[in-house]
Amino acid sequence: MNINKMNQVIEFQEKQRINDKGISKEVYKTVFKAYAHIDTVWAKDYQTAVSSGTQNRLKFTIRFIPVEITNKMHIHFKNQTYDIKEVYPDFTNHEVITIMAERVGL
């Protein structure tokens, strides 16, 4: 992976419950930010993605970090929130982490 392609800032967030004047609310709190390369479904693969229900997923590739990324976290990118579905760390070279995420609310 070419590090120069990682030019989009994404935020990793966790959902937290807060008490606002006696009313319980869920808010997203940013855990950390990272530069990422984002891939979408290619046109030639779109039919396959539709048949498997993954056409709304994005692939985020970030540099390897020592923080554990779980599917309980969310990604905030361009005013959209994405649920993390799968995390693929590079255990061999420890250079990048690939994350598959799906947009919330579709």
C-alpha positions as CSV (number, residue, x, y, z in Angstrom):
1,M,0.0,0.0,0.0
2,N,1.3,3.4,-1.0
3,I,1.3,5.6,2.1
4,N,0.8,8.7,-0.2
5,K,-2.7,7.5,-1.0
6,M,-3.7,7.9,2.7
7,N,-5.0,11.4,2.3
8,Q,-8.4,11.4,4.0
9,V,-8.9,12.1,7.7
10,I,-11.3,9.7,9.5
11,E,-12.4,9.6,13.1
12,F,-12.8,6.5,15.2
13,Q,-15.6,7.0,17.6
14,E,-17.3,5.0,20.4
15,K,-20.9,5.4,21.4
16,Q,-21.4,6.5,25.0
17,R,-24.4,7.1,27.1
18,I,-24.6,10.5,28.9
19,N,-27.0,12.0,31.3
20,D,-28.3,15.4,30.1
21,K,-30.5,17.0,32.8
22,G,-32.0,13.6,33.7
23,I,-32.4,12.4,30.2
24,S,-30.2,9.6,29.0
25,K,-28.7,10.2,25.5
26,E,-26.3,8.4,23.3
27,V,-23.4,10.4,21.8
28,Y,-20.4,9.5,19.7
29,K,-17.0,10.4,21.3
30,T,-13.9,10.5,19.1
31,V,-11.2,8.1,20.3
32,F,-8.6,9.0,17.7
33,K,-8.1,10.2,14.2
34,A,-6.1,8.7,11.4
35,Y,-5.3,9.3,7.7
36,A,-6.9,6.7,5.5
37,H,-7.2,5.5,1.9
38,I,-10.8,4.8,1.0
39,D,-12.0,2.3,-1.6
40,T,-15.5,1.8,-2.8
41,V,-17.2,-1.0,-4.8
42,W,-16.0,-0.9,-8.4
43,A,-18.6,-0.8,-11.2
44,K,-17.6,-4.2,-12.4
45,D,-18.1,-5.7,-8.9
46,Y,-21.3,-3.9,-8.2
47,Q,-23.7,-6.7,-9.2
48,T,-21.8,-9.1,-7.0
49,A,-21.9,-6.7,-4.1
50,V,-25.6,-6.2,-4.5
51,S,-26.2,-9.9,-4.5
52,S,-24.2,-10.3,-1.2
53,G,-25.6,-7.1,0.3
54,T,-22.3,-5.3,0.6
55,Q,-22.7,-2.5,-2.0
56,N,-22.9,0.1,0.8
57,R,-19.5,-0.9,2.4
58,L,-16.3,1.1,2.2
59,K,-12.8,-0.2,2.7
60,F,-10.7,2.0,4.9
61,T,-6.9,1.4,4.9
62,I,-4.9,3.1,7.7
63,R,-1.3,2.8,8.9
64,F,-0.8,0.2,11.6
65,I,-1.5,1.7,15.1
66,P,-1.1,0.1,18.5
67,V,-4.7,0.7,19.4
68,E,-7.2,-2.2,19.2
69,I,-9.9,-1.4,16.7
70,T,-13.2,-3.3,17.4
71,N,-16.5,-3.6,15.7
72,K,-18.0,-1.7,18.7
73,M,-16.4,1.5,17.3
74,H,-17.7,3.6,14.4
75,I,-15.9,5.6,11.7
76,H,-17.0,9.2,11.0
77,F,-16.1,10.3,7.5
78,K,-17.5,13.2,5.5
79,N,-20.4,13.8,7.9
80,Q,-21.4,10.1,7.6
81,T,-21.2,7.4,10.3
82,Y,-20.0,3.9,9.4
83,D,-20.3,0.7,11.5
84,I,-17.2,-1.3,11.5
85,K,-17.9,-4.8,10.2
86,E,-14.5,-6.4,9.8
87,V,-10.9,-5.5,10.8
88,Y,-7.9,-7.1,9.0
89,P,-4.6,-6.2,10.7
90,D,-1.4,-6.9,8.8
91,F,0.3,-9.3,11.2
92,T,3.2,-10.0,8.9
93,N,4.6,-6.5,8.2
94,H,2.6,-4.4,10.7
95,E,2.3,-1.6,8.1
96,V,-1.5,-1.2,7.5
97,I,-4.9,-2.2,8.9
98,T,-7.8,-2.7,6.5
99,I,-11.3,-2.0,7.9
100,M,-14.6,-2.9,6.2
101,A,-17.4,-0.6,7.3
102,E,-21.0,0.0,6.3
103,R,-22.8,3.3,6.4
104,V,-25.3,3.7,9.2
105,G,-29.0,4.3,8.4
106,L,-29.3,2.6,5.1
